């Protein structure tokens, strides 16, 4: 630890308040992430500070009611079971048009070459908008392995500038095994489908979708008993007999049914099942149709027979399972971004959330405290000092989850590209993180040197 601290005056410059309002000085360790030492990088440190860590915040009935409100009230969410049997051409074209707009700024490929007009024309032509029927039959499918949702029917990675290859501007999100989708359109080359998932509409390679009837798909989604993945990432057992379900990545919050009809003495893909949970996974047949296959998830993997109770301790412990995971824009790198991080944590407790920060921060289904231009610094600062465990703090383009307070100062865990703060000499210190990180909230600055607190757009609380 360097003998270097942010003084009360320095902190006052960060948050724009009078020096006497500040009561804590933040140490700046050798790793430059101020206010954070080894103790604070463990969940037990934060859980031990709670008066009632295991008190249930929302029970299963309250969570189910909130999820129902989300589907009913939030326009970014889709209730697939209530989609019409056919969708009008205008609606399908609107879904695609809202996502797959011709880029107005230069984009560059992985090798630094700028996309040409001809390349952009080809991307737009592959949308096949002219092939949308007047009345599109609604078809359904299940995701068979983790797969990317894309802005265009293309695997090409594109970036805003040469050399900055982390944020692929065509990457939108990812879907996990067992998730349902509605299939509403096909690309001109026949390799991609435009799908509507419960919280996103985008392009997906059709090889990752097994098509079945609505009854097959939704019976599978609702099937019980089941296992919920409670680890950051788990994998099915290796099997050479059934490669499609071998070492399949299962991310936190994924719910998969158990195959209870299997004979106990019958091997599963060449292996006895007594040391594992026997899952039933969707499989894509050669003709693209939906089949099901057994797969094993080891009993020592991090999973549960129900969603975890929503408690402060569980929120903290689940969030810390991602500590140090590489930031993945749009869930790329088999990881997740800031909004994906918080939604996967809460999904392990049965809570559904919109996909992006912009939708999460304004969702009418949540207990939400919005901020407007009329809310001055004192109001925002008081709200920040009153944050509780699990609260979600939104600034433009980013979300953070509150871990607790130390001497009244809120700390957060978030999936972030980096942080900025004012050093003791008055200069701006910038630290590239690119991972799930623990930081204090109050000292953080945006690129324009305004504090995060003064740029808060809303606070969302997963509690009454």
VOPAGU-2260 file (C-alpha; in pm, 1 decimal, decimal comma):
REM VOPAGU-2260
SITE   aa  ch    i         X         Y         Z
SITE  UNK   A    0       0,0       0,0       0,0
SITE  UNK   A    1     145,2     334,4     -98,0
SITE  UNK   A    2     141,1     604,1     170,0
SITE  UNK   A    3     -84,5     808,8     -50,1
SITE  UNK   A    4    -443,5     903,0      22,0
SITE  UNK   A    5    -721,9    1101,0    -134,2
SITE  UNK   A    6    -770,1    1390,8     102,1
SITE  UNK   A    7   -1110,4    1524,2     199,6
SITE  UNK   A    8   -1046,0    1817,9     -32,1
SITE  UNK   A    9    -968,0    1586,3    -323,0
SITE  UNK   A   10   -1282,9    1387,3    -261,6
SITE  UNK   A   11   -1485,3    1704,6    -242,8
SITE  UNK   A   12   -1360,0    1797,1    -588,6
SITE  UNK   A   13   -1481,5    1459,5    -714,6
SITE  UNK   A   14   -1835,7    1482,2    -588,4
SITE  UNK   A   15   -1875,9    1858,5    -589,3
SITE  UNK   A   16   -1968,9    1896,2    -223,5
SITE  UNK   A   17   -1827,5    2093,4      65,5
SITE  UNK   A   18   -1515,5    1937,1     224,4
SITE  UNK   A   19   -1684,4    1908,4     563,0
SITE  UNK   A   20   -1941,6    1670,6     412,4
SITE  UNK   A   21   -1669,5    1411,8     349,7
SITE  UNK   A   22   -1563,9    1190,1     636,6
SITE  UNK   A   23   -1358,9     915,5     471,9
SITE  UNK   A   24   -1021,3     916,4     299,9
SITE  UNK   A   25    -964,0     649,0      36,6
SITE  UNK   A   26    -624,8     475,1      19,2
SITE  UNK   A   27    -462,8     437,7    -322,7
SITE  UNK   A   28    -296,8      91,1    -331,3
SITE  UNK   A   29     -11,1      -5,7    -561,1
SITE  UNK   A   30    -262,6    -152,7    -807,2
SITE  UNK   A   31    -421,8     195,5    -841,8
SITE  UNK   A   32    -779,2      81,7    -772,0
SITE  UNK   A   33    -840,5     321,5    -486,5
SITE  UNK   A   34   -1004,3     210,0    -166,1
SITE  UNK   A   35    -972,2    -162,8    -238,9
SITE  UNK   A   36    -748,3    -412,9     -62,3
SITE  UNK   A   37    -753,3    -791,8     -45,8
SITE  UNK   A   38   -1021,4    -813,3     222,6
SITE  UNK   A   39   -1272,3    -625,7      12,2
SITE  UNK   A   40   -1225,3    -874,5    -272,6
SITE  UNK   A   41   -1399,7   -1151,8     -79,5
SITE  UNK   A   42   -1776,6   -1196,5     -35,8
SITE  UNK   A   43   -1737,1   -1286,8     332,2
SITE  UNK   A   44   -1602,7    -938,9     409,4
SITE  UNK   A   45   -1927,6    -781,6     287,1
SITE  UNK   A   46   -2165,0   -1049,2     419,4
SITE  UNK   A   47   -2012,8   -1022,3     767,6
SITE  UNK   A   48   -2111,5    -655,4     780,8
SITE  UNK   A   49   -2482,3    -729,6     735,8
SITE  UNK   A   50   -2722,2    -738,1    1029,6
SITE  UNK   A   51   -2960,0    -985,5     863,4
SITE  UNK   A   52   -2775,1   -1141,8     568,0
SITE  UNK   A   53   -3017,1   -1432,1     519,1
SITE  UNK   A   54   -3344,9   -1246,6     553,2
SITE  UNK   A   55   -3564,1   -1308,1     247,1
SITE  UNK   A   56   -3621,1    -980,4      62,0
SITE  UNK   A   57   -3882,5   -1104,9    -186,7
SITE  UNK   A   58   -4032,1   -1451,7    -163,0
SITE  UNK   A   59   -4107,9   -1672,8    -462,7
SITE  UNK   A   60   -4464,4   -1541,2    -496,5
SITE  UNK   A   61   -4348,0   -1178,2    -494,8
SITE  UNK   A   62   -4079,4   -1255,4    -753,0
SITE  UNK   A   63   -4332,4   -1433,1    -976,6
SITE  UNK   A   64   -4562,3   -1130,9    -951,7
SITE  UNK   A   65   -4277,7    -895,4   -1044,3
SITE  UNK   A   66   -4179,6   -1111,9   -1342,5
SITE  UNK   A   67   -4542,7   -1107,7   -1457,1
SITE  UNK   A   68   -4549,5    -727,3   -1429,6
SITE  UNK   A   69   -4229,7    -710,8   -1630,9
SITE  UNK   A   70   -4381,0    -908,2   -1917,7
SITE  UNK   A   71   -4700,5    -703,7   -1904,3
SITE  UNK   A   72   -4559,9    -352,2   -1865,4
SITE  UNK   A   73   -4211,2    -345,3   -2014,9
SITE  UNK   A   74   -4204,4    -294,8   -2394,8
SITE  UNK   A   75   -3850,8    -439,0   -2418,0
SITE  UNK   A   76   -3980,1    -779,7   -2304,6
SITE  UNK   A   77   -4170,9   -1035,5   -2511,7
SITE  UNK   A   78   -4421,5   -1287,4   -2382,6
SITE  UNK   A   79   -4363,5   -1556,7   -2643,4
SITE  UNK   A   80   -4664,4   -1759,8   -2536,0
SITE  UNK   A   81   -4890,2   -1466,9   -2620,3
SITE  UNK   A   82   -4754,6   -1396,2   -2965,8
SITE  UNK   A   83   -5017,9   -1425,7   -3239,9
SITE  UNK   A   84   -5014,4   -1731,5   -3463,9
SITE  UNK   A   85   -4913,0   -1501,1   -3748,5
SITE  UNK   A   86   -4721,3   -1173,6   -3745,0
SITE  UNK   A   87   -4787,6    -896,8   -3993,5
SITE  UNK   A   88   -4515,9    -806,4   -4242,4
SITE  UNK   A   89   -4493,3    -451,2   -4105,8
SITE  UNK   A   90   -4412,4    -576,9   -3756,0
SITE  UNK   A   91   -4137,4    -813,5   -3873,8
SITE  UNK   A   92   -3987,8    -538,4   -4091,2
SITE  UNK   A   93   -4002,1    -300,3   -3795,3
SITE  UNK   A   94   -3818,5    -545,2   -3567,1
SITE  UNK   A   95   -3544,9    -592,7   -3824,4
SITE  UNK   A   96   -3529,2    -226,5   -3924,9
SITE  UNK   A   97   -3494,8    -108,6   -3565,0
SITE  UNK   A   98   -3186,4    -328,2   -3523,7
SITE  UNK   A   99   -3023,1    -364,8   -3863,8
SITE  UNK   A  100   -2974,6      -5,3   -3970,1
SITE  UNK   A  101   -2703,6      85,2   -4217,9
SITE  UNK   A  102   -2408,7     218,5   -4011,2
SITE  UNK   A  103   -2365,1     593,8   -4044,0
SITE  UNK   A  104   -2007,8     601,7   -3908,0
SITE  UNK   A  105   -1697,5     421,9   -4042,7
SITE  UNK   A  106   -1646,6      67,2   -3915,9
SITE  UNK   A  107   -1334,5    -148,7   -3932,8
SITE  UNK   A  108   -1283,7    -523,8   -3944,7
SITE  UNK   A  109   -1051,4    -722,4   -3718,1
SITE  UNK   A  110    -757,6    -648,1   -3949,1
SITE  UNK   A  111    -819,3    -273,1   -3945,5
SITE  UNK   A  112    -973,4    -248,1   -4291,8
SITE  UNK   A  113   -1266,8     -11,0   -4327,8
SITE  UNK   A  114   -1593,8    -164,8   -4439,0
SITE  UNK   A  115   -1669,9     -56,4   -4793,5
SITE  UNK   A  116   -2005,2      50,2   -4931,6
SITE  UNK   A  117   -2018,0    -277,9   -5121,8
SITE  UNK   A  118   -1973,5    -474,3   -4798,7
SITE  UNK   A  119   -2248,5    -275,8   -4629,9
SITE  UNK   A  120   -2475,2    -324,3   -4932,5
SITE  UNK   A  121   -2418,8    -700,8   -4906,1
SITE  UNK   A  122   -2508,6    -699,9   -4536,8
SITE  UNK   A  123   -2831,5    -513,9   -4607,7
SITE  UNK   A  124   -2918,1    -738,7   -4900,9
SITE  UNK   A  125   -2883,0   -1044,4   -4676,7
SITE  UNK   A  126   -3163,8    -909,5   -4459,6
SITE  UNK   A  127   -3401,3   -1019,5   -4736,5
SITE  UNK   A  128   -3662,9    -763,2   -4637,6
SITE  UNK   A  129   -3834,9    -805,2   -4972,0
SITE  UNK   A  130   -3895,8   -1172,2   -4890,6
SITE  UNK   A  131   -4106,4   -1107,0   -4578,9
SITE  UNK   A  132   -4453,9   -1246,0   -4637,7
SITE  UNK   A  133   -4764,0   -1039,0   -4569,6
SITE  UNK   A  134   -4855,8   -1276,2   -4286,9
SITE  UNK   A  135   -4564,7   -1457,9   -4124,7
SITE  UNK   A  136   -4649,5   -1781,7   -3938,6
SITE  UNK   A  137   -4501,1   -1780,1   -3589,4
SITE  UNK   A  138   -4262,2   -2072,9   -3545,1
SITE  UNK   A  139   -4081,2   -2174,0   -3229,5
SITE  UNK   A  140   -3753,0   -2325,7   -3127,2
SITE  UNK   A  141   -3514,2   -2393,3   -2840,7
SITE  UNK   A  142   -3151,9   -2280,9   -2819,1
SITE  UNK   A  143   -2919,0   -2582,1   -2818,6
SITE  UNK   A  144   -2596,0   -2409,8   -2708,5
SITE  UNK   A  145   -2480,2   -2064,7   -2608,3
SITE  UNK   A  146   -2508,9   -1851,5   -2920,7
SITE  UNK   A  147   -2463,7   -1490,5   -3027,6
SITE  UNK   A  148   -2744,6   -1254,1   -3115,0
SITE  UNK   A  149   -2625,1   -1020,8   -3390,5
SITE  UNK   A  150   -2731,9    -690,3   -3542,7
SITE  UNK   A  151   -2680,8    -835,9   -3892,0
SITE  UNK   A  152   -2683,4   -1193,0   -4025,0
SITE  UNK   A  153   -2304,1   -1207,7   -4024,1
SITE  UNK   A  154   -2023,7   -1339,1   -3802,3
SITE  UNK   A  155   -1798,2   -1050,9   -3911,5
SITE  UNK   A  156   -1666,3    -856,2   -3611,7
SITE  UNK   A  157   -1656,3    -479,6   -3664,6
SITE  UNK   A  158   -1520,7    -193,3   -3456,0
SITE  UNK   A  159   -1530,8     184,1   -3430,4
SITE  UNK   A  160   -1156,5     231,8   -3462,1
SITE  UNK   A  161    -845,8      44,1   -3573,8
SITE  UNK   A  162    -684,6    -153,9   -3294,3
SITE  UNK   A  163    -980,6    -130,9   -3054,4
SITE  UNK   A  164   -1112,2    -484,1   -3098,5
SITE  UNK   A  165   -1303,4    -544,4   -2775,6
SITE  UNK   A  166   -1639,7    -391,4   -2863,6
SITE  UNK   A  167   -1788,1    -561,7   -3168,6
SITE  UNK   A  168   -2059,4    -327,6   -3290,5
SITE  UNK   A  169   -2255,8    -610,9   -3451,1
SITE  UNK   A  170   -2268,4    -808,5   -3123,7
SITE  UNK   A  171   -2598,8    -761,8   -2940,9
SITE  UNK   A  172   -2632,1   -1038,4   -2682,2
SITE  UNK   A  173   -2621,2   -1415,3   -2628,2
SITE  UNK   A  174   -2880,9   -1682,3   -2569,0
SITE  UNK   A  175   -2828,7   -1984,0   -2344,3
SITE  UNK   A  176   -2919,3   -2352,9   -2388,5
SITE  UNK   A  177   -3286,3   -2427,6   -2330,2
SITE  UNK   A  178   -3409,1   -2074,5   -2396,5
SITE  UNK   A  179   -3717,8   -2040,6   -2618,8
SITE  UNK   A  180   -3738,3   -1821,4   -2928,6
SITE  UNK   A  181   -3995,5   -1732,0   -3190,8
SITE  UNK   A  182   -3863,5   -1760,4   -3547,6
SITE  UNK   A  183   -4000,7   -1488,6   -3773,4
SITE  UNK   A  184   -3765,1   -1449,2   -4072,3
SITE  UNK   A  185   -3468,9   -1600,4   -4257,6
SITE  UNK   A  186   -3166,6   -1432,4   -4415,8
SITE  UNK   A  187   -3121,9   -1445,4   -4790,8
SITE  UNK   A  188   -2830,2   -1688,8   -4762,2
SITE  UNK   A  189   -3046,5   -1921,6   -4549,7
SITE  UNK   A  190   -2790,7   -1944,8   -4269,3
SITE  UNK   A  191   -2953,6   -1707,9   -4019,5
SITE  UNK   A  192   -3290,7   -1662,2   -3853,1
SITE  UNK   A  193   -3432,3   -1346,7   -3706,2
SITE  UNK   A  194   -3571,1   -1453,7   -3370,4
SITE  UNK   A  195   -3764,5   -1297,6   -3086,8
SITE  UNK   A  196   -3644,0   -1412,8   -2745,1
SITE  UNK   A  197   -3810,8   -1314,6   -2416,1
SITE  UNK   A  198   -3596,2   -1002,2   -2392,7
SITE  UNK   A  199   -3437,0    -937,0   -2732,3
SITE  UNK   A  200   -3508,0    -960,7   -3104,1
SITE  UNK   A  201   -3204,1   -1016,8   -3327,6
SITE  UNK   A  202   -3026,6   -1243,4   -3575,9
SITE  UNK   A  203   -2891,9   -1585,9   -3476,1
SITE  UNK   A  204   -2724,6   -1861,9   -3674,3
SITE  UNK   A  205   -2999,1   -2114,8   -3731,6
SITE  UNK   A  206   -2766,3   -2405,2   -3648,0
SITE  UNK   A  207   -2810,2   -2306,5   -3283,0
SITE  UNK   A  208   -3190,0   -2334,5   -3290,2
SITE  UNK   A  209   -3392,8   -2656,8   -3291,0
SITE  UNK   A  210   -3740,9   -2595,0   -3428,7
SITE  UNK   A  211   -4040,7   -2754,3   -3260,4
SITE  UNK   A  212   -4408,9   -2694,9   -3201,2
SITE  UNK   A  213   -4524,3   -2433,0   -2952,7
SITE  UNK   A  214   -4639,6   -2708,7   -2719,3
SITE  UNK   A  215   -4303,9   -2890,1   -2734,1
SITE  UNK   A  216   -4112,0   -2571,7   -2667,5
SITE  UNK   A  217   -4319,1   -2435,6   -2380,0
SITE  UNK   A  218   -4373,3   -2775,1   -2217,2
SITE  UNK   A  219   -3995,2   -2802,3   -2203,8
SITE  UNK   A  220   -3951,2   -2452,9   -2058,5
SITE  UNK   A  221   -4203,8   -2523,8   -1780,8
SITE  UNK   A  222   -4094,6   -2880,0   -1709,5
SITE  UNK   A  223   -4012,0   -2989,6   -1355,3
SITE  UNK   A  224   -3814,9   -3105,9   -1165,3
SITE  UNK   A  225   -3517,9   -2902,3   -1283,5
SITE  UNK   A  226   -3172,6   -2771,9   -1193,1
SITE  UNK   A  227   -3070,4   -2406,9   -1181,2
SITE  UNK   A  228   -2706,7   -2323,9   -1253,4
SITE  UNK   A  229   -2581,7   -2118,7    -958,7
SITE  UNK   A  230   -2213,1   -2107,1   -1051,7
SITE  UNK   A  231   -2071,9   -1843,0   -1283,0
SITE  UNK   A  232   -2019,9   -2104,1   -1554,5
SITE  UNK   A  233   -2062,9   -2481,3   -1536,5
SITE  UNK   A  234   -2031,5   -2743,6   -1809,2
SITE  UNK   A  235   -2194,4   -3075,0   -1885,2
SITE  UNK   A  236   -1980,2   -3386,7   -1861,9
SITE  UNK   A  237   -1769,5   -3473,7   -2166,1
SITE  UNK   A  238   -1921,6   -3737,7   -2391,2
SITE  UNK   A  239   -1788,7   -3862,9   -2722,8
SITE  UNK   A  240   -2114,3   -4056,6   -2774,8
SITE  UNK   A  241   -2321,2   -3737,9   -2800,9
SITE  UNK   A  242   -2091,7   -3445,8   -2895,7
SITE  UNK   A  243   -2378,0   -3195,1   -2920,5
SITE  UNK   A  244   -2428,6   -3204,2   -2541,5
SITE  UNK   A  245   -2064,4   -3258,2   -2444,8
SITE  UNK   A  246   -1901,4   -2993,2   -2220,6
SITE  UNK   A  247   -2186,1   -2756,2   -2298,3
SITE  UNK   A  248   -2143,7   -2416,3   -2132,6
SITE  UNK   A  249   -2420,6   -2340,9   -1882,5
SITE  UNK   A  250   -2419,4   -1988,1   -1739,7
SITE  UNK   A  251   -2555,0   -1863,6   -1409,4
SITE  UNK   A  252   -2933,1   -1867,3   -1392,7
SITE  UNK   A  253   -2987,0   -2126,7   -1666,2
SITE  UNK   A  254   -3273,7   -2359,6   -1572,5
SITE  UNK   A  255   -3283,8   -2706,9   -1730,5
SITE  UNK   A  256   -3524,5   -2995,7   -1665,2
SITE  UNK   A  257   -3418,9   -3329,8   -1521,7
SITE  UNK   A  258   -3483,6   -3649,3   -1713,3
SITE  UNK   A  259   -3666,5   -3849,1   -1449,1
SITE  UNK   A  260   -3776,7   -4140,0   -1671,8
SITE  UNK   A  261   -3424,5   -4280,3   -1722,8
SITE  UNK   A  262   -3350,8   -4625,0   -1576,1
SITE  UNK   A  263   -3102,0   -4595,3   -1290,8
SITE  UNK   A  264   -2892,7   -4888,3   -1413,8
SITE  UNK   A  265   -2873,8   -4762,8   -1773,1
SITE  UNK   A  266   -2551,9   -4575,8   -1870,0
SITE  UNK   A  267   -2589,4   -4218,9   -1995,7
SITE  UNK   A  268   -2368,6   -4152,5   -2296,2
SITE  UNK   A  269   -2133,9   -4426,4   -2183,4
SITE  UNK   A  270   -2122,0   -4320,2   -1816,9
SITE  UNK   A  271   -2306,5   -4412,1   -1497,0
SITE  UNK   A  272   -2528,0   -4129,3   -1373,7
SITE  UNK   A  273   -2516,5   -4177,2    -996,1
SITE  UNK   A  274   -2254,5   -3901,9    -945,6
SITE  UNK   A  275   -2435,7   -3653,4   -1166,9
SITE  UNK   A  276   -2768,9   -3486,9   -1228,8
SITE  UNK   A  277   -2935,7   -3623,3   -1541,4
SITE  UNK   A  278   -3044,2   -3329,3   -1756,9
SITE  UNK   A  279   -3271,5   -3329,3   -2059,7
SITE  UNK   A  280   -3125,0   -3097,9   -2323,0
SITE  UNK   A  281   -3262,8   -2980,2   -2657,7
SITE  UNK   A  282   -3090,1   -3117,8   -2964,7
SITE  UNK   A  283   -3106,0   -3006,7   -3327,7
SITE  UNK   A  284   -3163,5   -3294,8   -3567,8
SITE  UNK   A  285   -3010,0   -3299,6   -3916,5
SITE  UNK   A  286   -3330,7   -3153,9   -4058,9
SITE  UNK   A  287   -3332,1   -2873,9   -3798,9
SITE  UNK   A  288   -3614,6   -3019,0   -3593,0
SITE  UNK   A  289   -3625,1   -3038,4   -3214,5
SITE  UNK   A  290   -3508,7   -3353,5   -3039,9
SITE  UNK   A  291   -3401,9   -3414,4   -2681,3
SITE  UNK   A  292   -3096,7   -3586,6   -2540,2
SITE  UNK   A  293   -2971,3   -3683,2   -2193,9
SITE  UNK   A  294   -2664,2   -3509,2   -2054,1
SITE  UNK   A  295   -2486,1   -3518,0   -1720,5
SITE  UNK   A  296   -2409,0   -3230,0   -1486,4
SITE  UNK   A  297   -2177,6   -3336,4   -1206,1
SITE  UNK   A  298   -2329,9   -3320,9    -858,5
SITE  UNK   A  299   -2028,6   -3124,9    -737,3
SITE  UNK   A  300   -2104,2   -2852,3    -993,2
SITE  UNK   A  301   -2258,0   -2533,2    -855,6
SITE  UNK   A  302   -2630,7   -2586,7    -912,2
SITE  UNK   A  303   -2953,0   -2607,4    -711,3
SITE  UNK   A  304   -3293,9   -2772,0    -730,0
SITE  UNK   A  305   -3467,1   -2432,2    -715,3
SITE  UNK   A  306   -3382,9   -2067,7    -761,4
SITE  UNK   A  307   -3181,3   -1929,5    -471,6
SITE  UNK   A  308   -3369,4   -1723,5    -213,0
SITE  UNK   A  309   -3338,2   -1349,8    -270,4
SITE  UNK   A  310   -3126,4   -1248,5      29,8
SITE  UNK   A  311   -2850,6    -990,9      69,0
SITE  UNK   A  312   -2597,2   -1266,3     132,2
SITE  UNK   A  313   -2695,1   -1451,4    -184,8
SITE  UNK   A  314   -2677,7   -1133,3    -393,9
SITE  UNK   A  315   -2322,6   -1069,9    -272,5
SITE  UNK   A  316   -2202,5   -1429,6    -305,9
SITE  UNK   A  317   -2349,9   -1470,0    -653,5
SITE  UNK   A  318   -2197,4   -1144,1    -774,5
SITE  UNK   A  319   -1853,2   -1240,1    -643,4
SITE  UNK   A  320   -1856,8   -1562,5    -847,4
SITE  UNK   A  321   -1789,6   -1340,1   -1149,8
SITE  UNK   A  322   -1509,4   -1137,7    -986,9
SITE  UNK   A  323   -1224,6   -1103,2   -1236,8
SITE  UNK   A  324   -1420,9   -1233,7   -1535,8
SITE  UNK   A  325   -1315,8   -1053,9   -1855,1
SITE  UNK   A  326   -1557,0    -787,8   -1974,9
SITE  UNK   A  327   -1748,0    -911,4   -2279,5
SITE  UNK   A  328   -1949,7    -657,1   -2475,3
SITE  UNK   A  329   -2285,8    -810,1   -2563,3
SITE  UNK   A  330   -2187,1   -1128,4   -2376,2
SITE  UNK   A  331   -1892,9   -1186,5   -2610,9
SITE  UNK   A  332   -1583,1   -1386,9   -2504,9
SITE  UNK   A  333   -1822,0   -1640,8   -2344,8
SITE  UNK   A  334   -1860,9   -1380,7   -2070,8
SITE  UNK   A  335   -2094,1   -1084,7   -2015,7
SITE  UNK   A  336   -2113,0    -705,4   -1997,0
SITE  UNK   A  337   -2237,3    -478,2   -1716,1
SITE  UNK   A  338   -2609,9    -530,4   -1771,4
SITE  UNK   A  339   -2560,8    -900,1   -1843,8
SITE  UNK   A  340   -2366,7    -936,6   -1519,7
SITE  UNK   A  341   -2639,8    -795,1   -1296,7
SITE  UNK   A  342   -2919,3    -976,3   -1481,2
SITE  UNK   A  343   -2741,5   -1314,7   -1459,0
SITE  UNK   A  344   -2687,9   -1263,9   -1084,8
SITE  UNK   A  345   -3054,2   -1186,3   -1029,4
SITE  UNK   A  346   -3168,1   -1461,9   -1266,3
SITE  UNK   A  347   -3009,5   -1717,7   -1030,8
SITE  UNK   A  348   -3270,6   -1599,6    -777,9
SITE  UNK   A  349   -3552,9   -1622,7   -1030,5
SITE  UNK   A  350   -3571,4   -1250,8   -1114,3
SITE  UNK   A  351   -3600,5   -1158,1   -1481,2
SITE  UNK   A  352   -3461,5    -830,6   -1615,4
SITE  UNK   A  353   -3448,0    -651,3   -1950,1
SITE  UNK   A  354   -3129,7    -704,6   -2149,6
SITE  UNK   A  355   -2973,6    -357,7   -2172,3
SITE  UNK   A  356   -2899,9     -83,5   -1919,6
SITE  UNK   A  357   -3123,3     160,2   -2108,6
SITE  UNK   A  358   -3424,2     -68,4   -2061,6
SITE  UNK   A  359   -3334,2    -186,4   -1710,5
SITE  UNK   A  360   -3300,8     167,1   -1579,7
SITE  UNK   A  361   -3650,5     275,0   -1685,8
SITE  UNK   A  362   -3848,4     -47,8   -1646,9
SITE  UNK   A  363   -4192,1      23,9   -1498,4
SITE  UNK   A  364   -4191,9    -319,0   -1330,4
SITE  UNK   A  365   -3920,1    -231,0   -1077,8
SITE  UNK   A  366   -3897,8     -29,1    -757,6
SITE  UNK   A  367   -3716,6     260,0    -917,6
SITE  UNK   A  368   -3586,6     601,7    -812,5
SITE  UNK   A  369   -3532,3     810,4   -1129,6
SITE  UNK   A  370   -3322,8    1126,1   -1145,6
SITE  UNK   A  371   -3384,9    1427,9   -1367,7
SITE  UNK   A  372   -3204,1    1751,5   -1434,7
SITE  UNK   A  373   -3397,9    1910,5   -1151,2
SITE  UNK   A  374   -3225,4    1679,3    -899,8
SITE  UNK   A  375   -2920,3    1866,0    -779,2
SITE  UNK   A  376   -2601,4    1726,9    -633,6
SITE  UNK   A  377   -2721,9    1726,4    -272,9
SITE  UNK   A  378   -3024,3    1513,6    -362,7
SITE  UNK   A  379   -2813,2    1267,8    -563,0
SITE  UNK   A  380   -2543,3    1253,4    -297,7
SITE  UNK   A  381   -2797,7    1177,4     -23,7
SITE  UNK   A  382   -2945,5     899,4    -239,4
SITE  UNK   A  383   -2599,3     751,8    -297,3
SITE  UNK   A  384   -2525,4     751,2      74,3
SITE  UNK   A  385   -2853,8     566,0     137,8
SITE  UNK   A  386   -2788,1     282,1    -111,3
SITE  UNK   A  387   -2843,1     -73,1      12,4
SITE  UNK   A  388   -2701,1    -413,7     -79,6
SITE  UNK   A  389   -2815,8    -527,7    -423,7
SITE  UNK   A  390   -2934,8    -184,8    -536,1
SITE  UNK   A  391   -2851,5    -111,9    -899,2
SITE  UNK   A  392   -2703,8     226,9    -985,2
SITE  UNK   A  393   -2738,9     346,7   -1344,5
SITE  UNK   A  394   -2540,4     611,9   -1526,9
SITE  UNK   A  395   -2555,2     653,9   -1907,4
SITE  UNK   A  396   -2444,3     322,8   -2057,6
SITE  UNK   A  397   -2345,3     152,3   -1732,7
SITE  UNK   A  398   -2487,8     -23,9   -1426,1
SITE  UNK   A  399   -2330,1    -109,5   -1090,2
SITE  UNK   A  400   -2448,3    -335,0    -805,5
SITE  UNK   A  401   -2410,1    -211,4    -449,0
SITE  UNK   A  402   -2215,3    -433,8    -206,2
SITE  UNK   A  403   -2260,3    -221,6     103,3
SITE  UNK   A  404   -2117,0      81,0     277,9
SITE  UNK   A  405   -1793,2     138,5     466,1
SITE  UNK   A  406   -1818,1     428,7     708,0
SITE  UNK   A  407   -2113,1     547,5     505,1
SITE  UNK   A  408   -1934,7     529,9     169,2
SITE  UNK   A  409   -2103,0     298,8     -88,7
SITE  UNK   A  410   -1899,0      29,5    -264,6
SITE  UNK   A  411   -2008,0    -140,6    -584,6
SITE  UNK   A  412   -1924,9    -447,1    -790,7
SITE  UNK   A  413   -1956,2    -398,4   -1165,7
SITE  UNK   A  414   -1835,8    -527,1   -1500,8
SITE  UNK   A  415   -1640,6    -229,1   -1627,0
SITE  UNK   A  416   -1380,3    -134,2   -1883,5
SITE  UNK   A  417   -1205,3      93,8   -1635,2
SITE  UNK   A  418   -1227,6     375,3   -1386,6
SITE  UNK   A  419   -1112,7     733,1   -1344,0
SITE  UNK   A  420   -1065,3     941,1   -1028,7
SITE  UNK   A  421    -878,7    1244,9    -913,2
SITE  UNK   A  422    -538,7    1161,1    -763,1
SITE  UNK   A  423    -401,1    1343,0    -456,1
SITE  UNK   A  424    -199,2    1578,0    -676,9
SITE  UNK   A  425    -516,4    1685,4    -859,5
SITE  UNK   A  426    -443,3    1490,1   -1178,3
SITE  UNK   A  427    -690,3    1241,2   -1326,2
SITE  UNK   A  428    -590,3     879,5   -1270,6
SITE  UNK   A  429    -727,9     633,5   -1527,5
SITE  UNK   A  430    -710,0     258,2   -1465,2
SITE  UNK   A  431    -801,0       0,6   -1731,1
SITE  UNK   A  432    -985,3    -287,6   -1565,9
SITE  UNK   A  433   -1186,9    -470,7   -1834,5
SITE  UNK   A  434   -1333,5    -709,9   -1577,8
SITE  UNK   A  435   -1581,3    -757,9   -1295,9
SITE  UNK   A  436   -1437,3    -530,6   -1027,2
SITE  UNK   A  437   -1498,0    -393,9    -678,2
SITE  UNK   A  438   -1465,2     -16,0    -640,8
SITE  UNK   A  439   -1596,4     267,3    -424,5
SITE  UNK   A  440   -1871,9     467,1    -594,6
SITE  UNK   A  441   -1829,5     828,2    -486,4
SITE  UNK   A  442   -1481,0     899,0    -630,0
SITE  UNK   A  443   -1556,9     762,0    -977,3
SITE  UNK   A  444   -1544,3    1005,6   -1268,7
SITE  UNK   A  445   -1669,2     990,4   -1624,9
SITE  UNK   A  446   -1446,5    1089,4   -1914,8
SITE  UNK   A  447   -1578,4    1445,5   -1892,1
SITE  UNK   A  448   -1460,1    1452,1   -1527,9
SITE  UNK   A  449   -1815,4    1463,7   -1393,0
SITE  UNK   A  450   -1878,0    1228,3   -1103,2
SITE  UNK   A  451   -2081,4     912,1   -1144,4
SITE  UNK   A  452   -2310,7    1035,9    -867,3
SITE  UNK   A  453   -2394,0    1354,4   -1055,4
SITE  UNK   A  454   -2469,4    1149,9   -1368,3
SITE  UNK   A  455   -2697,5     891,3   -1207,4
SITE  UNK   A  456   -3008,8     831,8   -1417,2
SITE  UNK   A  457   -3181,9     596,4   -1174,6
SITE  UNK   A  458   -3151,1     355,9    -883,4
SITE  UNK   A  459   -3336,0      24,0    -910,2
SITE  UNK   A  460   -3409,4    -176,2    -593,6
SITE  UNK   A  461   -3504,2    -544,1    -601,2
SITE  UNK   A  462   -3695,3    -502,4    -279,0
SITE  UNK   A  463   -4026,5    -354,3    -161,3
